Amino acid sequence: MRIKFWGVRGSIPTPLTTEQLQDKLFRALSGAQHVDLGDPAAIRAYIAGLPSSVNSVVGGNTTCVQVTWDDEMLIIDAGSGMRALGHSLMASPFGKGQGVGHIFLTHAHWDHLQGYPFFLPAYIPGNHFTIYAVNYDPQLYLEHQQQAPVYFPVPTSIMGAQKKFVQLREGETVQIGRMKITSLALYHPGTAYAYRFDDGEGVFVFASDGEYKSLAEPSLRRYVDFFRDADALVFDSQYSLRDVFFSRADWGHSSAIIGVDIAERAHVKRLITFHHEPTHTDEQIYQIAETARQYAAVNKLSFQTEIIVGTENLELTLGRSEQLRLMEERTATLCRLELAGALTHGSARDAQRHIRLALASAPEQRLLLDLTYLETVENGAMKEIVQAMQANPQARLAIVAPMAAVQHALAEFNAQARLPIFPARSQALRALS
């Protein structure tokens, strides 16, 4: 199962402002005193090593998440992120009117529906979408906001794709191929629903737009049971803990700290902070996640849940469907270890072991780690790779990372400050020689 995030903001789309962009530029340039600004490779390597809050954006689109497995695809919510997702699908069978997809709506608030009128595959005859909602008719959700010309210039009747609407009951099971989907009501104005996706190899729970009125065990039990043993949990982290219980009580949202408490009890592997407050800067959003990590450390919670900031274009791979391939090549003066395929939370341990063995026996202690052919990278998995590369302080190291997604994953842990990273293999080889 592969997860890709197309919209992560809550309430309203939030474009990056000029002031926020200038702040990122200032922070980036302030640390560039020793960078050779005449060398494009050095500039790119420096940018890749900056913190994620500086060298990238969280994103301003509202809720939309894509889930794929085998030859199947489903979409969770139709926020403004659905527009970019639709454009990306035009290069697939959806662009030829041959696509089949499923759309699961959590509730009818506008920030979860507003991207649907801009979803290009829905206008192409031949495409087929089944649209689901719990305890409400999803056709009414979507057609109400598009009543032309009062609310939108064109009616839904212009959308040429074939559509089927399914109203579910809470807890009812939907089976799509080997994927089993169930639902649970969340405390939210008008009620929103969480979904649990289980393909037999991994479990993904999407639980945005939920408030937790009491943290006592009896009150949380239904949520803990629903989230139990999830490989990844998307959790509403819009507010601070104080806001949840005081200034914004009954607004229907939660905090990352509450998410940590529930995820730890449910033995969730990864907690994805989500539905970010539109007034928060990228720096504030990353700080919220860091505060949640510190909370878990101070309270010595028993299960170590990894906390990941939900950002646009973040990708996760769950289960055993994606494999990591390793290839080792040695010369008289160098060991080159290539990682290809999917670097996931599960496969990182195997890669870590290979790196340490290679470090122990590399000719002249020279190791080149080539990440050129990685197709999928999970940020948390990359942390273990960085730690393995630092196991031998005397080794001469270089990492090749030309892909933006790999550079982003390395930057998440400020790897550039500790390891030499190059965008091309030739540059890395010159550095090692």
N, C-alpha and C positions, 0 to 999 in steps of 0.2 A: 504494500500500500504506500502510495506517495502522496504527500500533502504539499500544496503550494498556496501561499497567502497572497491575495490580490488586494485586499483592503483590511486595515486593522484599526482604524479610528472609530470612535464612537460619536454619536449625536449628529455630526455635520462634517462634510468634507473640509479638510484643513490644509490648504496649500502652504508651502514654506514661504515665509515672508522675507523681504529684503533684509530686514534687521537680523533675522536668524541666519540667512545665508552669509551675511557679512561677519557674523560672530564665528561661524565655522571657518571662514577664510582667515580671520584674524588668528584663531587658535592654531590653524595649520601653518601659517607663515611664521608665527612666533617661534616655532620649534625647528625651523628649517635653516638655522644659521650655518650648519656644517654640511648642507646638502649641495652638491654640484648642480646648480640650476641650469647649466649648459648641457647637461646629460639627461636626455628624456628618460632613459632607463632608471637613473638614480632618482628622478622625480617620481616616477611611477612606483618604484620600490618604497620610497618615503611615504607616499600617499597610502599605499597598501598597509603600512605599519601603524598608521594613525588609529586612534580609538574609533569604534563604529559610530559613535555620536558625532564625530568630526568628518570622517571620510565617506559617509553615506547618510541616507535619510530613513527615518522610520516609515514615512509615507503618510499621505493625507487623505487617502480614500477610505470610505466606510466599508463595512463588513462584506467580505466575499472570500470564500476559501474553496479551493478545488481539490478533490480527492480522486485519484486514479488507481486502478488495479486491473491486472489482466488487460482486456480490451474495453473495460468499462470506465465511465466517468460520471461523477456527481458533483454538484455545486451546492455549497451551503450559503444561503442568503444572497440577495441581489442588490447589495449596496453599490456605491459608485465604483468600487473596484471591479465590478462585473463588466464594465466597459472595456478595460484593458484585457481582461480575460477573453472577452469576445473577439477582440482583434487578434489575439494570439491563436485562437481556434480557427481562424480563417485559413491558416496554412495546413490544416488537417482536413479530414473528410467533411467537417462542418462547412468549410468553404465551398464545397461542391454539392451541398444539399444531401449528404450521405451520413450525417452525424446522428448519434443517439445519445442523449444525456438525461440526467435526473437532477432536479432542483429541489432541495429541502429548505423550506422557510421556517425560521424560528418564531417569528411573530410579524405583525403588520406595521411596526413603526417605520417611519419614512426612511431613516438611515439604513434600513435593511431591504428596501425595495427600490430606491431611487435610480439604481443603475439598470434596471430591467428594460426601460424604453430605449436604452442605448446599446443593447446587447445584439450585435449584428447577426449572429447565427439564428436568432429568432425570426429574422426577416427573410430567411432563405427557404423557399419551398423544398420539401424533401427531408429537411431535418425534423427530428422527432424529440420532443421533451415531455417527460412526465414530471409534474410539479406537485409537491406534497406540502401539506400543513397539518398541524395537529389541532383537532377540535374547532376548525374553522375552514371555510371553503377557500382554497388558495386562489381560485379564479376571481373571487370578489376582492381579495388582497390587491391583485395586480391591476384589475380593470378599473377599480375605483380611482386610483391615482392617475389614470391615463384617460379620463373621460374628456374627449376632445369636443370643442376647443377650450373648455373651461380650465382644465388643469394641465393639458399637454396638447401640442399642435396636432398630433395624429392619434387615432384610436388603435386599440390592440388588434382590430380586424385587419389592419394593414400588415401585421406580422405574419408572414406566409408559412412559417414552420408549423408542423402539426403538433398540437398540444393536448395533453391529457391531464386532468386535474383530479387529485386524490385527497380526500379528507380522511385523516387518520384519527384513531382514538389514542389517548395517552397510553404508552406502554405497548401498543400494537407493534408487531414485528413485520418489517418489510425485508424481503429477500431479493437481492439483485445479484445474480451469479452466486459467488460464494460469500458475498458481503451480507451480513445481517445487521439491520438498523433498528434500534429501539429508541424510545423518547421518555423524557421526564419533565414535569412542570417545574419551572423556576419562579421564585417570587419576583415579580416585575409588574409594573402598571399594565394591565390588560393581559398579563401572563405571557411569558416566553417559554420556550421548550429547549431543553438540552437534547442532543442526539449522541448515541453511542454507536460507533461503527466497528464491526468485528469481522475481519475477512478470514479468520482461522489461523492467521500468522501474527497479526498485530491488532491492537485495539486503540482507536482514536476517539476521544470524547470532546465534543464541542459544547461548551457551557458558557457562552457569553450572555450578557444581560440578565444577571441574577443577583439578588441580594440575600444575605443570610442573617436573619434577624437575631438568632441566638447561636452561640458557639458551643452550647452544651451538647453532650453526646446524643441524647434522644432527638434533638432538633436536627442534628447533622447526619443521623444514621442513614436516611434515605439517599442523601447525596453521596456519602462515603461508599455505600453499596453500589450505586450507579457508576461511580468513578473507579471502582476497585480494579487494581492491577492494569490500569491503562498505560500504554506505552507513551502516550502524549495526551495532555489535557489542556485545551484552550480555556482560559479562565478570565472572567471580567475583572480587570484591574484598574478601572477608571479613577477611583477615588483613593484618598488616604484613609487609614483606619479611623481617624478622628471624623472625617467627613461622613463615612458610612454610618456611624452611630449618632452623630449630632447634626451638623449643618445640612446634610443631604440624606437623612433617613427617609425611607420610603420612595426614593427616586429610582430604585430598582437596580443599583449597581454595587460592586464590591471592591475589594482591595487585594493587592498582591500578597499581603501578609496573611489574610484570611485564606487565600488560595494555597499558600504553603501549608498552613495548618491542616486543611482538608486533604490536600494531596499527600501529605506525609501519612495521615491516618489511612488513606486508601491505597498506599504503596504505589503511587503514580511515579513513573520514571522521569517524565519531563513535564514541567509546567510552563505553558506559553502565556506570558502576560499579553492582554488583548483589550480591545475596545477602549483605546487610549483617549484620555481627556483632550478635547480639542484645544484647550488653552495651554496644554503642556508642551514645552519644547522637547526636542529629541534628547537633550541632556537630562531633563527632568525625568523622562520616561526610562532612560537607562539607570538613573539614580534610584528610581522606584524598585527596579529589579535588584539592584545592589543592596538596597535596604532590606529587601525580603531575604536575600542570601545571608546577610548579617544576622537577621532575626533567627533564621534556622540554625546558624552556627552558635549563637549565644544561648539558645534554648536547647541545644544538643539533641535535636530531634533524631529519632532512631533511624528512620528511613531517609536516605540521601536523595531527595528529589532534585534533579537539575532544573535550574530556572533559566528560561530563554526569553528574550524580548521578542515579541511578535512584530515583525517588520514586513513590509511589502517585498515580495519575491523570496522570502524565506522558504526553504524547502526541507522537508523531513521525509525520511524513508523508514517505514515501520515493518517489522517482520523479516522473513528470510528470503523474500522474493528478489532482492537486489544483492549481488555478490561483490566482494572486493577481490580483485586479482592482484597478485604480487609477482614481480619479476626481478631477479637479481643478476647483475652483470659485473664481472670483476676484470680489472686489468692489473698490471704490475704495481700501479700507483694509486688505484682508485676503486671504490665499490660504489656502483650505482644501483639504487633500489627504486623501482618504479611501482607506484600504486595506481591502479586503474579500476574503473567501475564505480562502485558506491562505497564511500567511507561513512559508515553509520555508527551509532552508539554501540551496536553489537559487534561490528567488525573491527572497531578501533583497537580492541585488546590484542587481536591477532597481529595487526599491523605494528602495534607497540612492541610486541615480543620480537618480531622480525627486525625491527630497527635496532633494538638493543643487541641482538645477536650480530647484526652487521657491524655495529659500532665496535664490538669486542674484537672483531677479526678483520676489520677493514685494512687494506694495505696502507702503510704509513699513516694510519688513523684518518684517512680521507673518505668522507661519505657524501655522496650526492643523492638527495631525496628528490625524485622526479614526480611531480603531481600533475603533469601535463594532461594525462588521460583520465583524471577523475571526472566522473559525470555527475555524481551527487555527493554533496558534502554537508554533513551536519556540524554545526558550530561546536557543539559539546564534544563531538568525536575528535575534532581537530586539536582540542586542548590536550588530549592524551598523546597525540603525535608530537606536539611541541615539547611536552614533558619528556618523552622518550629521546628526542634529539638532544636534550640537555643532560642526558645521563652521564656522558663522559666529557668533562670540562676540557680535556686535553685534545679532543678530536677536532679536526678541521672539517667544517660542515658547509654545505650550501643546499638551498631549496630552490627548485624551479617551480614557479606558480604563475603561469600566463593567464589563467582564467579568472575573471572578475569574482566569481562565486568563491573560488578557493582563496583568493586574496582577502575577500571579505571575512571568510572564516578564520584566517590567520590573524587578521587585524582585530578580531574580537578579543584576542588575548595579548595584543600588543607584541606579537611575535617578532616584528621587525626590529624592535629594540634589543632582542636577545639573539636572533639568528639572522644570517645573511640570506636574503630572499631575492631572487632574480626572475624577471619575466621571460628569459630565454635560456635554453640549455647551454648555448655557446658562452654566454656571460658567466654562468655558474662555473663552467669548466675552466675558463680563464682565471677566475678568482681562486679556485682550488690549486691551480698550477703556479 
